[in-house]
Amino acid sequence: MSAVGGIGSITATLLMVTYIYFWQLDAIQTSLLFAGPIILAVLLSGVFSKSLNRLFENNRYCA
């Protein structure tokens, strides 16, 4: 697990350097690039949770 964490840390650091120095993005734009996928996943899971629950629910064990 520590190898995966290390790879993730190196990737995040290199992305930060790329966003700031290559693309010349400011702090707000950079934070949106990092937090955007997480926020989108939370919103989509909230919207589609009921339909996904109906799709994957298993009634074999219910009395």
N, C-alpha and C positions, 0 to 999 in steps of 0.2 A: 503494500500500500504506500510506503514512503516514496517509491519510485514514481508512482502516479502523481503524488502530491508535488514532488520535485519537478516533474515535467509540466504540471499545471502552473507552478510558480514561474518557471522559466518562460513559458508561453505568455503568461499575463504580463510579465516584465517586458518582454520583447514587443508585445502589442502596445503597451503603454509608450515605449520609446518611439515606435512607428507612428502612433497617432499624434504624438506631440511634435516630434522633430521632422518627420517626413510629410505628413498630411497637415501639420501646423493647426491642429484642432485645439480649442480652448478647454478649460476644465469641465464645463457643462456638457459639451459635445462628447468628450471622452467618457464622462460618467454615464451618459445615456447609452453609449456603445457597450459599456460593461454591464449596466443594469437593465438595459432594454429587453434582452431575451428572458431574463428572470421575471420581470414584470409582465411580459407577454404570456409566459407560461402560467403564471398565477391567474391572470385574467381568463385565459382560454380554459383552464381547468375549472374555474368557477362557472363559466358559461356552459360547458359541455359535460359537467359532472353528472347531471341527472340522466342525460341520454346515454352516456357511457355506462352508468350503473345499470340501467335497464338492459343494455346490450350484453353486458358481461355477468349479470346476476345469475346465480345458480340455485334453483328451487328444489334440488334433490334432497337437501338436508332439512328443509322446513317441514314442520308438522302440520 
